[in-house]
């Protein structure tokens, strides 16, 4: 398998800005969550964080899961809810 073919089979990744838009928070908040171990991230060769799309979708699709309740509560504080 060539490197180009391997890239086609890689899991889709999201940037901090894309994750932030999904949660309606600032990208720096997403980075803090990753540093705190609340979200797993992958580092690119350039040192940038990327997030697994499947993990983010799972969090967004299951807001009653104990591990994701903190995200909803934390996000609501900053949205004024």
C-alpha positions as CSV (number, residue, x, y, z in Angstrom):
1,X,0.0,0.0,0.0
2,X,1.4,3.4,-1.0
3,X,1.5,6.4,1.4
4,X,-1.3,8.0,-0.6
5,X,-3.5,5.0,-0.3
6,X,-2.9,4.9,3.5
7,X,-4.0,8.5,3.8
8,X,-7.3,7.6,2.0
9,X,-8.1,5.1,4.7
10,X,-7.2,7.3,7.7
11,X,-9.9,8.4,10.1
12,X,-11.2,11.9,9.3
13,X,-9.7,14.5,11.6
14,X,-11.0,17.9,12.7
15,X,-9.2,21.1,13.4
16,X,-9.7,22.9,16.8
17,X,-11.8,25.5,15.0
18,X,-14.1,22.8,13.6
19,X,-14.5,21.2,17.0
20,X,-15.1,24.6,18.6
21,X,-17.8,25.4,16.1
22,X,-19.5,22.1,16.8
23,X,-19.5,22.8,20.6
24,X,-20.1,26.5,20.2
25,X,-17.0,27.4,22.1
26,X,-13.7,29.2,21.4
27,X,-10.9,27.1,19.8
28,X,-8.7,27.8,22.9
29,X,-11.3,26.0,25.0
30,X,-11.0,22.9,22.9
31,X,-7.2,23.0,23.4
32,X,-7.7,23.3,27.1
33,X,-10.0,20.3,27.1
34,X,-7.4,18.3,25.2
35,X,-4.7,19.4,27.7
36,X,-6.9,18.4,30.6
37,X,-7.4,14.9,29.0
38,X,-11.2,15.5,28.3
39,X,-10.7,15.1,24.6
40,X,-8.1,13.0,22.9
41,X,-6.0,14.7,20.2
42,X,-3.4,13.7,17.6
43,X,-0.5,15.9,16.8
44,X,0.5,16.6,13.2
45,X,4.1,16.6,12.1
46,X,3.9,20.4,12.5
47,X,2.7,20.1,16.1
48,X,-0.9,21.1,15.5
49,X,-3.7,19.3,17.3
50,X,-6.3,17.3,15.4
51,X,-9.3,15.5,16.8
52,X,-11.0,12.3,15.6
53,X,-14.3,13.2,13.9
54,X,-15.8,9.9,15.1
55,X,-15.0,10.8,18.8
56,X,-16.4,14.3,18.5
57,X,-19.6,13.0,16.8
58,X,-20.0,10.4,19.5
59,X,-19.8,13.1,22.2
60,X,-22.3,15.3,20.4
61,X,-24.7,12.4,19.8
62,X,-24.8,11.2,23.4
63,X,-25.1,14.2,25.7
64,X,-26.4,12.0,28.5
65,X,-23.2,10.0,28.7
66,X,-21.4,10.7,32.0
67,X,-18.1,11.5,30.3
68,X,-19.8,14.2,28.2
69,X,-22.1,15.9,30.7
70,X,-19.2,18.2,31.7
71,X,-18.9,19.4,28.2
72,X,-22.6,20.5,28.0
73,X,-22.4,22.1,31.4
74,X,-19.1,23.9,30.6
75,X,-20.4,25.1,27.3
76,X,-23.7,26.3,28.7
77,X,-21.9,28.5,31.2
78,X,-20.3,30.4,28.4
79,X,-23.4,30.6,26.2
80,X,-25.3,32.3,29.0
81,X,-27.8,29.4,29.5
